[in-house]
Amino acid sequence: MPQSKVIYLGIKGTVIAMDAATGQRLWATNLTGSDFVNVVLDGDNLYAATHGEIFCLDPKTGDGRWHDGLKGFGYGLVGIATENASSAALLALMEEKRRRDAAAAQSRAAATQ
């Protein structure tokens, strides 16, 4: 029997693995904060970035392999690109940044009125 495909979601500081055919949750791993999570699968590594930090997870279990707090770079959105990963995740990240920048500009404008 062929193995079912898995989809990986990044939401509110958590990475979730789900069976693509049934929607059954396979595992969930809480990361840092409660922010947007950029997720990229590259072979046997699942990279997840949130709150200015990057994590490498085992895509089968969600167990952490390594983590780097990226000290000194702040807490902004983190883009991930690998030799094998597509740019779809980066496009989503760019849209999230655009949305945040627009919301911040709107807040600043409201505060000066």
Secondary structure, DSSP 8 states (H G I E B T S, - for coil): -----EEEEEETTEEEEEETTT--EEEEEE-STTS--EEEEETTEEEEEETTEEEEE-TTT--EEEEE--TTS-SS------SSS-SHHHHHHHHHHHHHHHHHHHHHHHHT-
